[in-house]
Amino acid sequence: MSAYDEEETPFDAYRERVDRPLTRLFMEYGTDRLGWFSAGMVANFVARMASLVAPLLLGTAIDAVFPPPERAGEFTLPVVPNAWLPVEQMPQFWFSVTAIALAFVVTAIFTWIYGVTANLFAHGVMHTVRVDSFEKMQRLDQTFFDDKQTGEVMAVLNNDTQNLEMFLDNALMNSLRLIVMVLGIAGVLFYLNWQLALITLVAVPLMVGFTLWFMRVAEPRYVRQRSAVARLNTRLENSIAGMELTKTTANESYETERVRKASKNLFDRTIDVLKLTYLYRPGMELLAGVSFAVTFLVGGLWLTTGTAPGPLSGSLSVGDFVVFLMLTQRIVAPLAEVSNIVDQYENAKASSERIFGLMDIPVAIQDDEDPVSLPDPDGRVEYDSVSFAYDDIMADEDHEAETVIDDVSFSAEPGEMVALVGPTGAGKSTMLKLLMRLYDVDDGEIRVDGHDLRDVAIEDLREATGYVGQETFLFDGTIADNIRYGSQEASIDAVREAAKAAEAHEFIQDLEEGYDTRVGERGVKLSGGQRQRIAIARTVLQDPPILVLDEATSAVDTETELAIQRSIERLTADRTTLAIAHRLSTIRDADTILVLEAGEVVERGDHEQLLAEDGRYAALWNVQAGQIDEPAELSGD
Ligand SMILES: Nc1ncnc2c1ncn2[C@@H]1O[C@H](COP(=O)(O)OP(=O)(O)OP(=O)(O)O)[C@@H](O)[C@H]1O
């Protein structure tokens, strides 16, 4: 076992608790489409039964032309009453031809019906499962994404839903076909000659035993193979996301090595599975071949000597013998499918475990049953003795979490600005995330307009808060789409006005296609300063009463910086603002400045008061203002 197998992923814990995943899949997603499913099953059944008609009639026809002495002139078929069958040879001939042709047409029509209905069922389930898992994934707490298992989630949404589809249309229908064929053929063989049928079918229990053994041995290997796929996906996703860093640090060969390891792990796990599959498939065919050979041997001796060999008794006609040989062949194909069915069954089981593992992850941050709505919030924000520690969603009980925010209280009246300064890791970003309820406080409470955040409808809260962060994410799409994100209905005029307020209008107009310019994946075709102004325009358009600003530390030219500064000033006017500032000049006018250190407020007041206090803030101010040149203790970056 390699190190890869021992790593735990956030899914593992929940996946292991999923009970009877395929039954659950069927009960939760299959029952809505029971019509398609049943139609598929019935059509499949009819098609398979009709496919047995031709060999049967062939046997009957042969015996009618070359009758054994004791059955001279007989023309019989299983199930069909003799009175319905013609007695003259020519009508018998035409009857056989018509029935065979009809059987082929019926098989073709019902195979088509079965294909369409089974696929509608399987793809319908796949579609609903995919949308549901995405919807659930979006509701998962931020804590889940902190573990950065994007590859795992992608695997669930793509590969796992696909595995379900394969199972639901292929494997499920093939197992029905298998059952129908084996039972149907066994029935016919027993009807024709029960003694030879016993000999022919003795291989079937052996095949079942062999298959059960295979399933038991293969299952753990399939599980390991599937997690290897997931890990490779995570690795690839991570490496591609970090391409710029890889290139700038010349780490291509290191990244290739990491991908190579993950890929080699998948290779090994796959070979583990294939070694078994390749033992299984020929094994099954060998058993089927032995059954055919023994039937041929016993039946051949019976016919050529004219007497039943060994303990057998009675007679065997040429027609029956031909039917035996043809149908024994027909058993091989569906039985050889068992390996695929088992393959797909194992995959689907592992996949639905992962899907339900994702669905079962509890969501801590969600709306109360009857949440308070904030239709027209004033934007009063209060932090009341707030304490918080990041906790791992998978952490065990004795896991000690480190306090990141420690008993912080302050309040901001509508329209006021509270600025957070402090050294890196002091907890400034965490303070902002708590207000947007990406995490819930452990102690104390945060209130908006007097309501505890945990009572407020999350959607209302997040609509009431606008966030402009250090990293500006843009979706692939046009500039206008990106400004409109969050205010989908806004007119192009409103978009333009917002861009003007954000000082983005000019550079957008200079682009070849203006507001219709596509920004490329994640906005890579724009500069950092341009992206930031688009984010500001987006927030202007959203027009929230509360603003959360995480000041960009990335260097932009002075002109851009001034433009951003002006647009932010316009944005913060009349809105309650919580801002992280690295350059103290930007927060001089803040109503309250909180100096945070290791999660605690160590100084508070406005700019003048803090300077007068001559503490940490004053020291940093003097450094930034160039009045002294001691290293800046409070430098946030
Ligand atoms: N998602 C997370 N999971 C666990 N711990 C975290 C997480 N995010 C931050 N932390 C930890 O919480 C502490 C506070 O981090 P935070 O990002 O709030 O600091 P900050 O003051 O904003 O720092 P900076 O100025 O560098 O952005 C740090 O010790 C950090 O390691």
The ligand as an SDF file (V2000), in Angstrom:
LIG
                    3D

 31 33  0  0  0  0  0  0  0  0999 V2000
   -9.3230   28.9400    6.8350 N   0  0  0  0  0  0  0  0  0  0  0  0
   -8.5220   28.8840    7.8930 C   0  0  0  0  0  0  0  0  0  0  0  0
   -8.4170   27.7390    8.5840 N   0  0  0  0  0  0  0  0  0  0  0  0
   -7.6280   27.6710    9.6670 C   0  0  0  0  0  0  0  0  0  0  0  0
   -6.9050   28.6960   10.1370 N   0  0  0  0  0  0  0  0  0  0  0  0
   -6.9610   29.8730    9.4740 C   0  0  0  0  0  0  0  0  0  0  0  0
   -7.7770   30.0170    8.3180 C   0  0  0  0  0  0  0  0  0  0  0  0
   -7.6530   31.2910    7.8750 N   0  0  0  0  0  0  0  0  0  0  0  0
   -6.7950   31.9090    8.7050 C   0  0  0  0  0  0  0  0  0  0  0  0
   -6.3900   31.0740    9.6760 N   0  0  0  0  0  0  0  0  0  0  0  0
   -5.5000   31.3990   10.7820 C   0  0  0  0  0  0  0  0  0  0  0  0
   -6.1330   32.4110   11.5570 O   0  0  0  0  0  0  0  0  0  0  0  0
   -5.2080   33.4150   11.9660 C   0  0  0  0  0  0  0  0  0  0  0  0
   -5.7280   34.7900   11.5300 C   0  0  0  0  0  0  0  0  0  0  0  0
   -5.7220   34.8610   10.1290 O   0  0  0  0  0  0  0  0  0  0  0  0
   -6.2730   36.1210    9.3430 P   0  0  0  0  0  0  0  0  0  0  0  0
   -6.2420   35.7920    7.9130 O   0  0  0  0  0  0  0  0  0  0  0  0
   -7.5600   36.5380    9.9400 O   0  0  0  0  0  0  0  0  0  0  0  0
   -5.1590   37.1930    9.6770 O   0  0  0  0  0  0  0  0  0  0  0  0
   -4.9530   38.6380    9.0910 P   0  0  0  0  0  0  0  0  0  0  0  0
   -4.7970   39.5150   10.2640 O   0  0  0  0  0  0  0  0  0  0  0  0
   -6.0190   38.9740    8.1420 O   0  0  0  0  0  0  0  0  0  0  0  0
   -3.5810   38.4590    8.3380 O   0  0  0  0  0  0  0  0  0  0  0  0
   -3.0380   39.2030    7.0010 P   0  0  0  0  0  0  0  0  0  0  0  0
   -2.8020   40.6200    7.3550 O   0  0  0  0  0  0  0  0  0  0  0  0
   -1.7620   38.4860    6.7500 O   0  0  0  0  0  0  0  0  0  0  0  0
   -4.0520   38.9820    5.9440 O   0  0  0  0  0  0  0  0  0  0  0  0
   -3.8950   33.0380   11.3550 C   0  0  0  0  0  0  0  0  0  0  0  0
   -3.1250   32.4300   12.3710 O   0  0  0  0  0  0  0  0  0  0  0  0
   -4.2130   32.0370   10.2830 C   0  0  0  0  0  0  0  0  0  0  0  0
   -3.2090   31.0780   10.1960 O   0  0  0  0  0  0  0  0  0  0  0  0
  1  2  1  0
  2  3  1  0
  2  7  2  0
  3  4  2  0
  4  5  1  0
  5  6  2  0
  6  7  1  0
  6 10  1  0
  7  8  1  0
  8  9  2  0
  9 10  1  0
 10 11  1  0
 11 12  1  0
 11 30  1  0
 12 13  1  0
 13 14  1  0
 13 28  1  0
 14 15  1  0
 15 16  1  0
 16 17  2  0
 16 18  1  0
 16 19  1  0
 19 20  1  0
 20 21  2  0
 20 22  1  0
 20 23  1  0
 23 24  1  0
 24 25  2  0
 24 26  1  0
 24 27  1  0
 28 29  1  0
 28 30  1  0
 30 31  1  0
M  END
$$$$
